[in-house]
Amino acid sequence: MIYLAAFLLVAQASPADHEVRVGSKVFTESVILGDLATQMIRAEGGKAVHRRELGGTQILFHALEADELDVYPEYTGTISGEILAGKVAAGDDSLRAALKARGIGMSRPLGFNNTYAIGMREDVAARLGIVKLSDLAGHPTLKFGFGNEFMERADGWPGLRDRYRLPQRDTRGLDHDLAYRALEAREIDATELYSTDAEIKAQKIRVLADDEGFFPPYQCVLLHRLDLERRSPEAFAALKRLEGTIDEGKMIAMNARAKFDRVPEERVAADFLASRFGINAEVASNSRMSRILSRLVEHMGLVSVSLTLAILAAIPLGIVAAKRPRIGAWILGATSVIQTIPSLALLVFMIPWLGIGAKPALVALFLYSLLPIVRSTATGLLEIPPSLRESAQALGLPAWARLRLVELPMATRGILSGIKTAAVINVGTATIGALIGAGGFGQPILTGIRRDDLGQILFEGAIPSAILALAVQTGFDLAERWLVPRGMKG
């Protein structure tokens, strides 16, 4: 209970006063820039925390509008095409005016343009004689793999296809980092690139010329809440120091260190600040075991809190379902419908109301836990032999006493089975929470995919999560021996 109370306090706590919340998307460059901003603020005497790898454009921008973040790195082309949906005239002044109306400010460019491009393996492009985007129209059987966000954006595949009248239909959405591996393995023929990606040079990818000028400039800027200057003037001043200091070559070099040399993004950012500003930022170096333990605490917090709340809600619902069949049909129907909603969609759906972090993850896990417990409670009660119910009635016990002293103890085994199922499901589903900043074992899995680090995926995410699921199942098996009445054991 002490652990549970402590986690609830942490989950509900608001950020400390003046602590600037820096966000980043799920790709290496964004994480490095998030670390740069965080360390620069701290170096100038401010307080800052980096909420890394939170998701895509819409998740971070909505978090900024909802005061869940104070600042995050973005690109002007994305602001114009994705956030403002192309409704604003080109130019930084127009973007600033449109963002200001929504309570958001935009810094001057940091110094580099990270535009979209389409790339192919050099040998494939040379064999087919493809050098520019319009050449793709003559090769309808080519297979394209694009990042999931690029597949839907107006400045992504839909707009590109229409502008160049491309006939390809074999297109699929996948993670941006995985697309490079698919290209190298010849699983796809072309993918979208970020022009500062280190993989372009390392994998000898041919960048196709945008001969019709489809892609706009994507100057990197910092989006921040307009009240940041009032709430933390030292942080605002620190962020302004980053303007115009990172050229394209420096950004590519930083991406390459993080991607290919496996240098942690915090160290890459710290080295840049040291070389550019003479700032010696402190970078914590945690062992693998300490990182696993930290993720274990986060993961167990998510599972234990959501499961406890689900038990408190689902067992009474299961009792109602058993005692009132018509109402029970509605209860089981509603919880079944919830179970069919994809977990990622449910998390994103709750962001406008609950923000990012642990709260939406707890609610999602709570909802997913309801059906197994409701169903097992109702089934356990309904399977009690009628003769035993009649015997309890013959003793003159009132309905509440029969439920408490006879029916629930006899249904214990079934109820525990439902709780055990819900707990194991929760352990696995909680990994998805990392996509919205809830932490847990999903975080090293996301980071490992981005870094192409199988060891991090397995040893810090997948294997600990699987061990935790087995431990939870074993714990409930032991609890069943203790809680189930002796006469009910098979």
C-alpha positions as CSV (number, residue, x, y, z in Angstrom):
1,M,0.0,0.0,0.0
2,I,2.9,2.4,0.7
3,Y,4.3,1.6,-2.7
4,L,0.9,2.2,-4.3
5,A,0.4,5.5,-2.5
6,A,3.8,6.7,-3.5
7,F,3.3,5.9,-7.1
8,L,-0.1,7.7,-7.1
9,L,1.6,10.8,-5.8
10,V,4.3,10.6,-8.4
11,A,1.7,10.0,-11.2
12,Q,-0.5,12.9,-10.1
13,A,2.2,15.4,-9.2
14,S,2.5,18.5,-11.3
15,P,6.0,19.6,-12.4
16,A,8.0,21.5,-9.9
17,D,7.8,25.3,-10.2
18,H,9.9,26.7,-13.0
19,E,10.9,23.2,-14.2
20,V,10.8,23.4,-18.0
21,R,9.4,20.3,-19.7
22,V,11.2,19.6,-23.0
23,G,9.7,17.1,-25.4
24,S,11.1,15.1,-28.3
25,K,9.8,12.9,-31.0
26,V,10.7,9.2,-31.7
27,F,13.7,9.8,-33.8
28,T,17.4,10.3,-33.0
29,E,17.7,14.0,-34.1
30,S,14.7,15.1,-32.1
31,V,16.1,13.3,-29.0
32,I,19.5,15.0,-29.4
33,L,17.9,18.4,-29.8
34,G,15.7,17.7,-26.7
35,D,18.9,16.9,-24.8
36,L,20.6,20.1,-26.1
37,A,17.7,22.3,-25.0
38,T,17.5,20.6,-21.6
39,Q,21.2,20.8,-20.9
40,M,21.4,24.4,-22.1
41,I,18.6,25.5,-19.7
42,R,20.3,23.7,-16.8
43,A,23.7,25.3,-17.7
44,E,22.1,28.8,-17.5
45,G,20.7,28.1,-14.1
46,G,17.2,26.9,-14.9
47,K,15.5,23.6,-14.1
48,A,14.5,21.3,-17.0
49,V,13.4,17.7,-17.6
50,H,13.5,15.9,-20.9
51,R,10.4,13.9,-21.8
52,R,12.0,11.9,-24.6
53,E,10.6,9.9,-27.5
54,L,6.9,10.9,-26.9
55,G,5.5,10.1,-30.4
56,G,4.8,12.1,-33.5
57,T,3.9,15.6,-34.5
58,Q,0.3,15.7,-33.3
59,I,1.0,14.2,-29.9
60,L,3.7,16.7,-29.1
61,F,1.9,19.7,-30.4
62,H,-1.3,18.9,-28.6
63,A,0.8,18.3,-25.4
64,L,2.3,21.8,-25.9
65,E,-1.1,23.4,-26.3
66,A,-2.4,21.5,-23.3
67,D,0.5,22.7,-21.1
68,E,1.9,19.2,-20.8
69,L,5.2,20.5,-22.4
70,D,6.9,23.8,-22.5
71,V,9.1,23.4,-25.6
72,Y,10.1,20.9,-28.3
73,P,12.0,20.9,-31.6
74,E,10.0,21.2,-34.8
75,Y,10.4,22.0,-38.5
76,T,8.8,24.8,-40.4
77,G,7.6,22.6,-43.2
78,T,5.9,20.4,-40.6
79,I,4.3,23.4,-38.9
80,S,3.0,24.7,-42.2
81,G,1.8,21.4,-43.8
82,E,0.9,19.2,-40.8
83,I,0.0,21.5,-37.8
84,L,-1.5,24.4,-39.7
85,A,-2.7,22.2,-42.5
86,G,-1.4,24.5,-45.3
87,K,-3.8,27.3,-44.3
88,V,-1.1,29.9,-43.7
89,A,1.0,31.7,-46.3
90,A,4.7,30.7,-46.5
91,G,7.2,32.6,-44.4
92,D,8.3,32.5,-40.8
93,D,6.3,35.7,-39.9
94,S,3.1,34.1,-41.1
95,L,3.8,30.9,-39.1
96,R,4.6,32.9,-35.9
97,A,1.3,34.9,-36.2
98,A,-0.8,31.7,-36.7
99,L,0.9,29.9,-33.8
100,K,0.6,33.0,-31.6
101,A,-3.2,32.8,-31.9
102,R,-2.9,29.3,-30.4
103,G,-0.7,30.4,-27.5
104,I,2.5,29.0,-29.1
105,G,5.8,30.8,-29.9
106,M,8.4,29.9,-32.5
107,S,12.2,30.6,-32.2
108,R,14.4,31.7,-35.0
109,P,15.9,28.7,-37.0
110,L,18.6,26.8,-35.2
111,G,20.6,26.8,-38.4
112,F,19.9,23.8,-40.5
113,N,17.3,22.6,-43.0
114,N,16.2,19.0,-42.5
115,T,13.9,18.6,-45.5
116,Y,12.1,15.5,-46.7
117,A,13.5,13.6,-49.7
118,I,13.0,10.2,-51.4
119,G,15.9,7.8,-51.5
120,M,16.8,4.6,-53.2
121,R,19.7,2.1,-53.0
122,E,22.4,3.5,-55.3
123,D,22.7,0.3,-57.3
124,V,18.9,0.0,-57.9
125,A,18.6,3.6,-58.9
126,A,21.6,3.4,-61.3
127,R,20.2,0.2,-62.9
128,L,16.8,1.8,-63.5
129,G,18.2,5.2,-64.5
130,I,16.3,7.0,-61.8
131,V,17.8,10.4,-60.7
132,K,14.7,12.5,-59.9
133,L,11.3,12.1,-58.5
134,S,9.5,12.4,-61.8
135,D,11.5,9.3,-63.1
136,L,9.5,7.2,-60.6
137,A,6.4,7.5,-62.8
138,G,7.9,5.1,-65.3
139,H,8.4,2.3,-62.8
140,P,4.9,1.4,-61.4
141,T,6.1,-1.9,-59.8
142,L,8.5,-0.3,-57.4
143,K,7.8,-1.0,-53.7
144,F,7.7,2.0,-51.4
145,G,8.0,1.9,-47.6
146,F,7.3,5.2,-45.7
147,G,7.2,6.3,-42.1
148,N,3.7,6.0,-40.7
149,E,3.4,9.7,-40.3
150,F,4.6,10.4,-43.8
151,M,1.9,8.0,-45.2
152,E,-0.8,10.3,-43.9
153,R,0.6,13.8,-44.0
154,A,-0.5,16.3,-46.7
155,D,3.2,17.1,-47.3
156,G,3.9,13.3,-47.4
157,W,3.0,10.4,-49.6
158,P,-0.6,11.6,-50.6
159,G,0.6,15.0,-51.8
160,L,3.8,13.6,-53.4
161,R,1.8,10.9,-55.3
162,D,-0.7,13.5,-56.6
163,R,2.0,16.1,-57.5
164,Y,4.1,13.6,-59.5
165,R,1.2,11.4,-60.6
166,L,2.9,8.3,-59.3
167,P,1.3,5.0,-60.2
168,Q,2.8,2.8,-57.4
169,R,0.3,1.0,-55.3
170,D,2.6,-1.3,-53.3
171,T,3.2,1.1,-50.4
172,R,3.4,0.3,-46.8
173,G,3.8,2.2,-43.5
174,L,6.6,1.3,-41.1
175,D,8.9,2.9,-38.6
176,H,11.3,5.5,-40.1
177,D,14.3,3.7,-38.7
178,L,13.1,0.3,-39.8
179,A,12.6,1.6,-43.3
180,Y,16.4,2.1,-43.7
181,R,16.9,-1.6,-42.8
182,A,14.1,-2.7,-45.2
183,L,15.8,-0.7,-47.9
184,E,19.2,-2.2,-47.2
185,A,17.6,-5.7,-47.2
186,R,15.8,-5.0,-50.6
187,E,12.4,-5.4,-49.0
188,I,11.5,-2.0,-50.4
189,D,12.8,0.0,-53.3
190,A,12.4,3.6,-51.9
191,T,11.7,5.4,-48.7
192,E,11.4,8.9,-47.4
193,L,14.6,10.4,-45.9
194,Y,15.3,13.3,-43.6
195,S,18.2,15.2,-45.3
196,T,20.3,15.2,-42.1
197,D,20.0,11.4,-41.5
198,A,23.4,9.8,-41.1
199,E,22.2,6.7,-42.9
200,I,22.1,8.5,-46.3
201,K,25.9,8.6,-46.6
202,A,26.6,5.4,-44.6
203,Q,24.3,3.2,-46.8
204,K,25.2,5.1,-50.0
205,I,21.6,6.0,-50.7
206,R,20.8,8.0,-53.8
207,V,18.7,11.1,-53.0
208,L,16.2,11.8,-55.8
209,A,16.0,15.4,-57.0
210,D,12.7,17.1,-56.2
211,D,12.4,18.4,-59.7
212,E,8.9,19.9,-59.2
213,G,9.8,21.5,-55.9
214,F,7.2,19.6,-53.8
215,F,8.9,19.6,-50.4
216,P,9.0,23.0,-48.7
217,P,12.0,24.1,-46.4
218,Y,12.0,22.3,-43.1
219,Q,14.1,24.7,-41.0
220,C,14.5,23.4,-37.5
221,V,13.1,25.7,-34.8
222,L,11.9,25.4,-31.2
223,L,8.2,25.6,-30.5
224,H,7.4,26.9,-27.0
225,R,4.5,28.1,-25.0
226,L,4.1,31.8,-25.1
227,D,4.2,32.1,-21.3
228,L,7.6,30.4,-21.1
229,E,9.4,33.8,-21.0
230,R,7.3,34.8,-17.9
231,R,7.4,31.5,-16.2
232,S,11.1,30.8,-16.7
233,P,13.0,33.8,-18.1
234,E,16.4,32.1,-17.7
235,A,15.2,29.1,-19.7
236,F,13.8,31.3,-22.4
237,A,17.2,33.2,-22.6
238,A,19.1,29.9,-22.7
239,L,17.0,28.6,-25.6
240,K,17.6,31.7,-27.6
241,R,21.4,31.1,-27.5
242,L,20.8,28.0,-29.6
243,E,19.4,30.0,-32.5
244,G,21.6,29.9,-35.6
245,T,24.3,27.7,-34.0
246,I,23.8,24.3,-35.7
247,D,24.5,23.9,-39.3
248,E,23.6,20.9,-41.4
249,G,27.1,19.3,-41.2
250,K,27.1,19.5,-37.4
251,M,23.6,17.9,-37.2
252,I,24.6,15.1,-39.5
253,A,27.7,14.4,-37.5
254,M,25.7,14.4,-34.2
255,N,23.2,12.0,-35.7
256,A,26.0,9.7,-36.9
257,R,27.7,9.6,-33.5
258,A,24.4,8.6,-31.8
259,K,23.3,6.1,-34.5
260,F,26.5,4.4,-35.6
261,D,28.9,4.9,-32.7
262,R,26.2,4.2,-30.1
263,V,27.1,7.3,-28.2
264,P,24.2,8.3,-25.9
265,E,22.3,11.3,-27.1
266,E,23.0,13.1,-23.8
267,R,26.7,12.8,-24.3
268,V,26.4,13.9,-28.0
269,A,24.5,17.0,-26.8
270,A,27.0,17.7,-24.0
271,D,30.0,17.5,-26.4
272,F,28.3,20.0,-28.8
273,L,27.6,22.5,-26.0
274,A,31.2,22.1,-24.8
275,S,32.7,22.7,-28.3
276,R,30.3,25.5,-29.3
277,F,29.7,27.4,-26.0
278,G,32.4,26.1,-23.6
279,I,29.7,24.7,-21.4
280,N,30.5,21.5,-19.4
281,A,27.2,19.8,-18.9
282,E,26.9,16.9,-16.5
283,V,25.8,13.6,-18.1
284,A,24.7,10.8,-15.7
285,S,26.1,7.4,-16.6
286,N,23.8,4.7,-15.4
287,S,24.6,1.0,-15.5
288,R,22.4,-1.4,-17.4
289,M,21.1,-2.9,-14.1
290,S,20.2,0.5,-12.7
291,R,18.3,1.3,-15.9
292,I,16.4,-2.0,-15.7
293,L,15.5,-1.4,-12.0
294,S,14.3,2.1,-12.8
295,R,12.1,0.8,-15.6
296,L,10.9,-2.0,-13.3
297,V,9.6,0.5,-10.8
298,E,7.8,2.4,-13.5
299,H,6.3,-0.7,-15.1
300,M,5.2,-2.2,-11.8
301,G,3.7,1.1,-10.8
302,L,1.5,1.2,-14.0
303,V,0.4,-2.4,-13.6
304,S,-0.2,-2.4,-9.8
305,V,-2.2,0.9,-9.7
306,S,-4.4,0.1,-12.8
307,L,-5.0,-3.5,-11.6
308,T,-6.0,-2.4,-8.1
309,L,-8.5,0.1,-9.4
310,A,-9.8,-2.5,-11.9
311,I,-10.3,-5.1,-9.1
312,L,-12.2,-2.5,-7.0
313,A,-14.5,-1.7,-10.0
314,A,-14.8,-5.0,-11.8
315,I,-15.8,-7.4,-8.9
316,P,-18.9,-5.3,-8.0
317,L,-19.8,-5.2,-11.7
318,G,-19.3,-8.9,-12.0
319,I,-21.7,-9.4,-9.0
320,V,-24.3,-7.2,-10.6
321,A,-23.8,-9.1,-13.9
322,A,-24.5,-12.4,-12.1
323,K,-27.5,-11.2,-10.0
324,R,-29.2,-9.1,-12.8
325,P,-28.8,-10.9,-16.1
326,R,-30.3,-8.1,-18.2
327,I,-27.9,-5.4,-16.7
328,G,-25.1,-8.0,-16.9
329,A,-25.5,-8.3,-20.6
330,W,-24.9,-4.6,-21.0
331,I,-21.9,-4.6,-18.6
332,L,-20.3,-7.5,-20.4
333,G,-21.0,-6.0,-23.8
334,A,-19.5,-2.6,-22.8
335,T,-16.3,-4.1,-21.3
336,S,-16.0,-6.4,-24.4
337,V,-16.2,-3.4,-26.7
338,I,-13.5,-1.6,-24.7
339,Q,-11.3,-4.7,-25.1
340,T,-11.5,-4.5,-28.9
341,I,-10.1,-1.0,-29.1
342,P,-6.4,-1.0,-30.2
343,S,-4.3,0.0,-27.2
344,L,-2.4,2.7,-29.2
345,A,-5.6,4.2,-30.4
346,L,-7.0,4.3,-26.9
347,L,-3.9,6.0,-25.5
348,V,-3.9,8.7,-28.2
349,F,-7.7,9.2,-27.8
350,M,-7.2,10.2,-24.2
351,I,-4.3,12.6,-24.6
352,P,-6.6,15.7,-25.1
353,W,-8.2,15.0,-21.7
354,L,-5.4,13.5,-19.7
355,G,-2.3,14.8,-21.4
356,I,0.8,12.6,-21.7
357,G,2.6,10.5,-19.2
358,A,1.3,8.0,-16.7
359,K,-2.3,9.1,-16.3
360,P,-3.6,8.1,-19.8
361,A,-1.6,4.8,-19.6
362,L,-3.2,4.0,-16.2
363,V,-6.7,4.7,-17.5
364,A,-6.1,2.5,-20.6
365,L,-4.7,-0.4,-18.5
366,F,-7.6,0.0,-16.0
367,L,-10.1,-0.3,-18.9
368,Y,-8.4,-3.4,-20.4
369,S,-8.4,-5.1,-17.0
370,L,-12.2,-4.9,-16.6
371,L,-13.4,-7.7,-18.9
372,P,-11.4,-10.6,-17.5
373,I,-12.4,-9.8,-13.9
374,V,-16.0,-9.0,-14.6
375,R,-16.5,-12.1,-16.6
376,S,-14.7,-14.4,-14.2
377,T,-16.6,-13.0,-11.2
378,A,-20.0,-13.4,-12.9
379,T,-19.1,-16.9,-14.1
380,G,-17.8,-18.0,-10.7
381,L,-21.0,-16.9,-9.0
382,L,-23.3,-18.5,-11.5
383,E,-21.5,-21.8,-11.3
384,I,-22.3,-22.3,-7.6
385,P,-24.6,-25.3,-7.3
386,P,-28.2,-24.3,-6.7
387,S,-28.4,-26.8,-3.7
388,L,-25.8,-24.8,-1.9
389,R,-27.6,-21.5,-2.5
390,E,-30.8,-23.1,-1.2
391,S,-29.0,-24.4,1.9
392,A,-27.8,-20.9,2.7
393,Q,-31.3,-19.5,2.3
394,A,-32.7,-22.3,4.6
395,L,-30.3,-21.1,7.3
396,G,-32.0,-17.8,7.2
397,L,-29.0,-15.8,6.0
398,P,-29.9,-12.4,4.4
399,A,-28.8,-11.8,0.8
400,W,-25.7,-9.8,1.7
401,A,-24.5,-12.4,4.2
402,R,-25.0,-15.2,1.7
403,L,-22.9,-13.3,-0.8
404,R,-20.2,-12.5,1.7
405,L,-20.0,-15.7,3.6
406,V,-20.9,-18.3,1.0
407,E,-21.0,-17.2,-2.6
408,L,-17.9,-15.0,-2.9
409,P,-15.6,-17.6,-1.1
410,M,-16.9,-20.3,-3.4
411,A,-16.2,-18.1,-6.4
412,T,-12.7,-17.1,-5.3
413,R,-10.9,-19.5,-7.6
414,G,-12.7,-18.1,-10.7
415,I,-12.2,-14.5,-9.6
416,L,-8.5,-15.0,-9.0
417,S,-8.2,-16.6,-12.4
418,G,-9.7,-13.4,-14.0
419,I,-7.4,-11.1,-12.0
420,K,-4.4,-13.2,-13.0
421,T,-5.3,-13.0,-16.7
422,A,-5.8,-9.2,-16.4
423,A,-2.5,-8.8,-14.6
424,V,-0.5,-10.7,-17.3
425,I,-2.3,-8.7,-20.0
426,N,-1.4,-5.5,-18.2
427,V,2.3,-6.4,-18.0
428,G,2.4,-6.8,-21.8
429,T,0.2,-3.8,-22.7
430,A,2.0,-1.4,-20.4
431,T,5.0,-1.4,-22.8
432,I,2.8,0.6,-25.2
433,G,2.7,3.4,-22.6
434,A,6.2,4.4,-23.5
435,L,4.8,6.0,-26.7
436,I,3.2,8.8,-24.6
437,G,5.9,9.2,-21.9
438,A,4.6,6.7,-19.3
439,G,8.0,4.9,-19.1
440,G,8.3,1.2,-18.2
441,F,9.9,-1.5,-20.2
442,G,8.5,-0.1,-23.5
443,Q,11.0,2.8,-23.3
444,P,14.2,0.7,-23.9
445,I,12.3,-1.2,-26.6
446,L,11.5,2.0,-28.5
447,T,15.0,3.3,-28.0
448,G,16.6,0.0,-29.1
449,I,14.5,0.0,-32.3
450,R,15.6,3.6,-33.0
451,R,19.3,2.8,-32.4
452,D,19.1,-0.6,-34.0
453,D,20.4,-2.0,-30.7
454,L,19.0,-5.6,-30.3
455,G,20.8,-5.9,-27.0
456,Q,18.9,-3.0,-25.5
457,I,15.6,-4.3,-26.9
458,L,16.1,-7.8,-25.4
459,F,18.0,-7.3,-22.2
460,E,16.4,-4.0,-21.0
461,G,12.9,-4.3,-22.4
462,A,11.6,-7.6,-23.8
463,I,13.2,-10.1,-21.4
464,P,12.6,-8.2,-18.2
465,S,8.9,-7.7,-19.2
466,A,8.5,-11.4,-19.9
467,I,10.1,-12.3,-16.6
468,L,7.8,-9.9,-14.8
469,A,4.8,-11.5,-16.5
470,L,5.9,-14.9,-15.3
471,A,6.6,-13.6,-11.8
472,V,3.1,-12.1,-11.7
473,Q,1.5,-15.4,-12.9
474,T,3.5,-17.4,-10.3
475,G,2.5,-14.9,-7.6
476,F,-1.2,-15.4,-8.3
477,D,-0.8,-19.1,-8.4
478,L,0.7,-19.0,-4.9
479,A,-2.0,-16.6,-3.8
480,E,-4.6,-19.0,-5.0
481,R,-3.3,-21.7,-2.7
482,W,-3.6,-19.4,0.2
483,L,-7.0,-17.7,-0.6
484,V,-9.1,-20.5,-2.0
485,P,-10.9,-22.5,0.7
486,R,-9.5,-25.9,1.2
487,G,-12.7,-27.7,0.2
488,M,-12.7,-25.8,-3.1
489,K,-9.3,-26.9,-4.2
490,G,-9.2,-29.5,-6.9
